[in-house]
Amino acid sequence: MEILGQDYADWASFEKQLQVLRQLSGEQRLGLAFQMWRTACEITRAGIRAQYPTYTPTQVEQELARRIMLANGAARIITAYHRDS
């Protein structure tokens, strides 16, 4: 069975993981979320470098920021602001 991209052999293993996650403190959950964020950014950077091998590190970071803004809808707001200015 696959849930949120994670393959579980059975429902019991999924329930066990949920049980462990529920026992984490708020600080531990925040730390885990931060680790997941950093990992997602590193994976995205690697994809950007593969897609645009001539990009400088600054250009990679700019493209990462653009993709994050797009995912959050911020790019539409920025575009509308500049269009109306």
Buried (B, 14 or more C-beta within 10 A) or exposed (E): EEEEEEEBEEEEEBEEEEEEEEEEEEEEEEEEEEEEEEEEBEEBBEBBBEEEEEBEEEEBBEBBEBBBBEEEEEBEEEEEEEEEE
